[in-house]
Structures are given as structure tokens and as C-alpha cells.
Amino acid sequence: MEPTDVTSTVVYTLRRLATRIEALTAEIRDLNQRLAAVITQRAPDLLTRPGIGPDSAAALLIAAGDNHDRLTNDASFAALCAASPVEASSGKTRRHRLNRGGDRQANAALHRIVITRIRCDARTRDYIDRRTSEGKTRREAIRCLKRHVARETYNSLQHPTRQPATPTATAA
């Protein structure tokens, strides 16, 4: 059926777009299920942690897998993910900032995880409130959370059968 007027052309176009959206949504769902299955084989408890979805977990697994010879402890994984603190002090003020090097995709994954936890996890919100009341800025508290998530992820990769730790309760 070929459209002949403006209304039928719009209806036809919208139907084609809706069909394409449904097909792409089904494809995304299928790919996410396959990705989750692969991640679960490598690190079974990684996807059970708050805020960690298949995309973020895959980015962290790729970063760790590409550099397995460099990962000796959780600090090296944090440095690889650009989540290790770097001193940025001046005069009497002692501050730390995030490492600007490392794997930017892994760092972006850590950032998405932390932002999701801040939005959805009451313990993380309490942690942010506590750190800001101690005098840290929100950005500094997020840096601390990124380091904690990197530590959690490293432990999940090194000890795949361990149960998840209490998230963000002991982050420093």
C-alpha cells in the first residue's frame, strides 16, 4: 500500500518506525541476556551488586581481562580504572583528586554505578550525607565511592564465589 496523502503518509511512517523500535528493543533484550550470561559465568555475584548492570560489568571485565598481568591487588585495579586517589594538595590544604589516566571506559562504568547507587540505594545516600557533613565535597565523596566500587569489583573478579559485601557501608 503506497501512501497518497499526508495523513496516510504520516501513519505509514509511524507504523514503520514503531515496527523498527520493537525489533531493536527485542534485539537489545536478547543481547543483554547473552551478555549477562557471559558475565555470570566469569563473576557470578557481580550483577547482584547494586547499580551494576550488564554494560558496566562488561566494561569492568574487559578492563580487567585486557590487563590481567598488571592486577596484583585492588589498588592496581583502581589505578587501572582511574579511580585511585592522586594527591592534589597545596599549602596547608590536603586534598586528593581522581586519577586522570587509566581506562576511561572502566572509569565511566564506575561513575554510572556510583550515580545509580546514589539515586537508588539509601545506604549510599546516607554515606554521601555523612561525608559531606564531615567537610568533603560531593565530588570528593563520589571519588571515595568509585574507589570502593573498584575494590568490590576486584574482589568479585578474584573470588567469584564470594557473597557480595555490604555496598558502600565501609567506603573510605
C-alpha positions in Angstrom: 0.0 0.0 0.0 1.6 3.3 -1.1 0.6 6.4 0.8 -1.2 9.0 -1.3 -2.0 11.9 1.1 -0.2 13.5 4.0 -2.2 11.7 6.8 -1.7 8.3 5.3 2.0 9.0 4.8 2.4 10.0 8.4 0.5 6.9 9.6 2.6 4.7 7.4 5.9 6.3 8.5 4.9 6.0 12.2 4.0 2.3 11.8 7.3 1.6 10.1 9.1 3.4 12.9 7.2 1.5 15.6 8.0 -1.8 13.9 11.7 -0.9 13.8 11.6 0.2 17.5 10.0 -3.1 18.5 12.6 -5.1 16.6 15.5 -3.1 18.1 14.1 -3.4 21.6 13.9 -7.2 21.2 17.5 -7.3 19.9 18.7 -5.2 22.8 16.9 -7.5 25.3 18.5 -10.6 23.6 22.0 -9.1 23.6 21.6 -8.1 27.3 20.6 -11.6 28.2 23.6 -13.1 26.4 25.9 -10.5 27.9 24.5 -11.2 31.4 25.0 -15.0 30.9 28.7 -14.4 29.9 29.3 -12.1 32.9 27.6 -14.5 35.3 30.0 -17.3 34.1 33.1 -15.2 34.9 31.9 -13.3 38.0 28.6 -14.8 39.4 28.0 -12.2 42.0 28.9 -9.1 40.0 25.5 -8.4 38.6 23.8 -8.9 42.0 25.5 -5.8 43.4 23.5 -2.6 43.5 23.9 -0.4 40.5 25.9 -2.8 38.4 24.2 -3.7 35.1 25.4 -5.7 32.1 27.0 -2.8 30.3 29.0 -1.5 33.3 30.0 -5.0 34.3 31.2 -5.8 30.8 33.3 -2.6 30.7 35.0 -3.5 34.0 35.5 -7.2 32.9 37.1 -6.0 29.7 39.4 -3.6 31.6 40.5 -6.4 33.9 40.8 -9.1 31.2 43.0 -6.9 29.0 45.4 -6.2 31.9 45.3 -9.4 34.0 49.1 -9.4 34.4 49.0 -5.8 35.9 46.4 -6.6 38.5 48.1 -7.6 41.7 45.7 -6.1 44.2 42.6 -3.9 44.4 44.7 -0.7 44.4 46.2 -1.7 41.0 42.7 -2.3 39.6 41.5 1.1 41.0 44.5 2.7 39.3 43.7 0.9 36.1 40.1 2.2 36.3 41.3 5.7 37.0 39.7 5.6 40.4 42.8 5.8 42.6 43.3 8.9 44.6 46.0 11.3 43.5 47.4 13.9 45.9 46.4 17.4 44.8 47.5 19.3 47.9 48.5 22.9 48.0 50.0 24.6 51.1 48.1 23.6 54.2 45.2 22.1 52.3 45.4 18.3 51.8 43.2 17.1 49.0 43.0 14.2 46.6 41.6 14.0 43.1 40.8 11.2 40.8 43.5 9.8 38.6 43.0 11.2 35.1 44.8 8.2 33.4 43.7 4.6 33.2 40.9 3.1 31.2 38.3 5.8 30.6 35.6 3.2 29.8 36.1 1.5 33.1 36.0 4.8 34.9 32.8 5.7 33.1 31.3 2.4 34.2 32.3 3.1 37.8 30.8 6.6 37.6 27.5 5.1 36.3 27.4 2.6 39.1 28.0 5.2 41.8 25.4 7.6 40.3 22.9 4.8 40.2 23.6 3.9 43.8 23.3 7.5 44.9 19.9 7.6 43.2 18.6 4.2 44.3 20.4 3.0 47.4 19.6 4.5 50.8 22.9 3.4 52.3 24.8 5.2 49.6 22.8 8.4 50.1 23.5 8.2 53.9 27.2 7.7 53.1 27.2 10.8 50.8 25.4 12.9 53.5 27.8 11.7 56.2 30.9 12.5 54.1 29.6 16.0 53.1 28.8 16.7 56.8 32.4 15.8 57.6 33.6 18.6 55.2 34.1 16.7 52.0 32.6 18.0 48.8 30.1 15.9 46.9 32.8 15.3 44.2 35.2 14.0 46.8 32.6 11.7 48.3 31.9 10.3 44.8 35.7 9.7 44.4 35.7 7.7 47.6 32.7 5.7 46.3 34.4 5.0 43.0 37.4 3.6 44.9 35.1 1.4 46.9 33.2 0.1 43.9 36.6 -0.7 42.2 37.6 -2.6 45.4 34.3 -4.5 45.3 34.6 -5.3 41.7 38.2 -6.5 42.0 37.2 -8.8 44.9 34.3 -10.2 42.7 36.8 -10.9 39.9 39.4 -12.5 42.1 36.9 -14.5 44.3 33.9 -15.2 42.0 32.0 -17.4 44.5 32.2 -15.0 47.5 29.0 -13.4 48.6 28.6 -9.6 47.9 29.8 -7.3 50.7 27.6 -4.6 52.1 27.9 -2.0 49.5 29.2 1.5 50.4 28.8 0.9 54.1 32.6 0.8 54.7 33.8 3.0 51.8 36.6 5.4 52.8 
